[in-house]
Amino acid sequence: MALQVSPPDPPRLESSFDADDYDDVEVMGDDYRREELQEYLADGAWAEAFDEWAAHSELDEDQWQVVADLNMVQQFDFFWDDFADRVGYHAPGIPEDWKERDLHPELDSWATVSAINAGLTELGRTVSDLLKEEYIEWESAFEAPDDLPEFD
């Protein structure tokens, strides 16, 4: 199934950032290269990754409308993780108390909430991978110690 929507504007990456604010990521280092990543997103990485993701997305247009109405795209975050030599990301999600908070009239089941959350995580991964594979030109500054075991 493909999601037939135009790519939204890329998220704005805040200049003040602390990876420790996220429970779902662990980042070593403090040079997150957010300005460069923001430029890459604006220069086409976001639109390219979005189109790639949308071509295989399980979300339908109604579910995407919930994402748009809740301005969830702007809640994405991307940052350089030098230790892991990757672009880290934080994908937004609909909270567990969505029903009590009456977040959106189209949110009517856990299946819908789970589909949206999973879809946004997949979008974050797609953007992260594309940035690393096609845009990042710098090398990781982290050098592993010589005494690490080798796993073959």
N, C-alpha and C positions, 0 to 999 in steps of 0.2 A: 504494500500500500504506500502511496506517496501523499505527502501533505502539499496541497496546492495553494501556497501563500507566498507573498513576496517577503524577502528577508527584511526584518526590522533593522533599525539603526543599531550599530554595535553598542555594547554597554560602555559607559564611561568608567574608567578605572581611576579610583580615588588615589591621589598622591600619597596621602597618609594611609599606611597599611601595616598591619601586624598579623602575620600568618597565625599567631597563637590565638587570634580571635575566633578561629574556626575549629570546631571539634573534629571535623572530618579530614583534616590535613595536618601533616607534620612536616615542617620545613626547617632546614638548617641554613644558616646564613642570613644576610640582611640586605643583599643587593637584588631586589626583585625585578628590576629592569622594566618597570611598569610603563614608563614613557615610550620606550621602544615597542613594547607590546601594543600599546594604544595606537601607535602609528601603524603598525602592521594590520590591526583590526580595521582601522579606517581606510587603509590602502587596498582593501579587498579580501583580506583573510577571513573576516567575519562573514561576508556575503558568500564567498566560495564554500566555506565550511557549512554554512547554513543550508545552501542549496544541496550539498552532498548529503547532509543529514536528512533534509526534508524528503529527498528522493526515496529514502528507506524508512521513514518515520512511521511508527504505529499510531501516532496522534492523528485525530481527525480535525476538521476545521472548527468544530464546536469546542473541542478541548483547547485548540490553539487560541481561540477567542478568549477563553478564561485566562490563559497565560498573558495575552495582550491586555485584557481589562485590568489585571492585577499588576501590570507593569513589571512582570517578573524578569524579562530580558535584561533590564537595567540593574538587576540584582546579581547578575553573573559577575565573577571576578576571576582574573587571570594574573599569574605572577610567575617569575622565573624561579625555579628551585635548583640552585647551583649544585647542591649536594647530590641530587638525583639526576641531574642533567636532563631536566624536563620542564615543560610548561605546566605548572600546577593550576588547578582551577577549583572554584567553588561554585556549584550549581545551586540556584535557588530551589526551594521546595515548598509545597503547601504543608503547613504545620498539622500535627496530629489533632489539634483542637479546632479544625476547620469548621466542623458542624456547629459547635458552640459559638464560634465567632461569626457565623453566617457570612463567610468571606465572599461568596459569589452565588447567585441564584442557580447557576448551571452545575454547581458542585452538588451532586446528589448521591454519590456512592464512593465507597473506598476504592472500587475498581477505577473510577475516573481519576481520583486523587493519585492513586498509585501509577496509573498510566502517564499522567502529567509529570510526576516526579521522576519516573524512569526516563521519560522522553527528554526532560531537561538535563538529566545526568548524561545521557548519550550525546546530546548537543554539546555539552561542555567538553566531553572526551574528544569529539570530532574536531572542535575548534583547537583544543590543546594539541592534538596529534598533527593537525595541518600546520599550525604555527611552528612546531618543532621540525617537521619534515621539510617544509617549503619556505620558511621565512627566517628562521633563526640561523645566523651566520657565526655567532660567537661560540667559543668553546667553553666548556665548564672549567672554572678555576680550581675546583676541588680535586685534589690528588689523594687517592686512597693510600693508606699506609702499606708498606711492603709486606707486612706480616698477616694480611687477610688471607683466609683459606680460599682455595680455588675449588669451585664446584663445576664439575664437567657433566 
